Amino acid sequence: MREETNGRRKFLKGLMGVGVVVAGGTVYRAVDNGVFSVGKGEPFTPWTDWQSASKSGELAIINAAVLAANPHNTQPWIFELRDNAIWLYADTARHLGTMDVYGRELCIGLGCAVENMVQAAPAFGFEATVLLGDTDLTKQTWSGVPMHVATITLTPTGKQEQSELYQAIGHRHTDRGEYQRDTPIDASSMSALTAIANESFPDVSLSLLTTKAHRDDFTQQTVNATRFIAADHQMSSDSFRWFRLSHKEMQAHRDGVYIDTAGLPPAIRAISKIMPTLSEESSNQYWIEGTQRTMESTPMHGLITLNNLYSSKQNIEAGRLWQRIHLWATTQGISMQPVNQTCEVIDRQKQLEQPQTFADDLRALSGKPQSATFAFRAGYPTLTAIPSPRRALKDVVANA
């Protein structure tokens, strides 16, 4: 799930301290590219209206679902209202291609949506029961036809209860910025994360990388994987097509990765929007350098591992775990970000029938026989994370 865009930071740091005269066409470009409207407009209303009294029952629960984490902000979901149930479909037209060869990240994103629905259901007087099918993802085709993956049955309880994790849904955002280098995640927080994982799903495990040696190894693996992706023309192209290169493009699509959520300081972000758009090649180079920098600022990394790497069910459960721990981290003021380059390259190497070097390295790092399906970084923020755009309910609910 590469939600990690650090694009223009190195280039733009060279502009800090240089006087910028804003006049004429520059002012127009600043307004046109959203310099003064960060996190504003219709693409962001789902974050502010998700608990709106105008929605009730199943639609209110879906309001929470669409705020879930997901790969590249592709939002690969379709919801269908049924009697006392919500059916969840994979929108396979939003598959990431060679960046997610077997659809593991897509399934993880769907699992995040499922978890938000499970957390939201009690707030609206329901108990949610999840039924998942299971598919061998190595045999799945991504033809653009929606694929039913989960049924969430809703049983009325006669009472409304809001959990701490439910209340965190609208505050959870991916933080791609640098973290506080000298502030480690404390032992009690690590124990709490481990306990959440141990109490969740039998086929899903969590490994936390906290020693300097493990963090350094994982940082280097992630940077190497980022270089691999940048050098693979098809992977790079499949990733780049989800980058929204202008404010207007972001407003129109209400999805994808945009400069506002890249974790840049406000001044650099503003200048970035005024500057000419970067090419795919230049963006890749800044991504590599930004990955090195942000990974080195991170006090803790984590891996989510599975007993069966290509089980759709287990990947959906991995997504549920990721969403659950990210919601919990939000309640504690801890920032998190997926850094899935290594996992993406594992599938690409398998597809190309290359030696599984990244899979072997990750397995050794986790210290477990299971295979890693998801990787992340965690730490205390240096900046406030900005929400990503989201599509409206009418665009994701088949029979709203």
Secondary structure, DSSP 8 states (H G I E B T S, - for coil): ------TTHHHHHTTTTS-----THHHHHHHHTTTT-TT-SGGGHHHHHTT-TT--HHHHHHHHHTTS--GGG---EEEEEETTEEEEEE-GGG--GGGGTTSHHHHHHHHHHHHHHHHHGGGGTEEEEEEE---BGGG----S--EEEEEEEEEE-S-----HHHHHGGG-----S-B-TT----HHHHHHHHHHHHTT-TTEEEEEE-SHHHHHHHHHHHHHHHHHHHH-HHHHHHHHTTB--SHHHHHHH--SB-GGGS---HHHHHHHHHS----HHHHHHHHHHHHHHHHHT-SEEEEEEESSTTBHHHHHHHHHHHHHHHHHHHHTT-EEEE--HHHHHHHHHHHTT---HHHHHHHHHHTSSSEEEEEEEEE-BSS---------HHHHBTT-
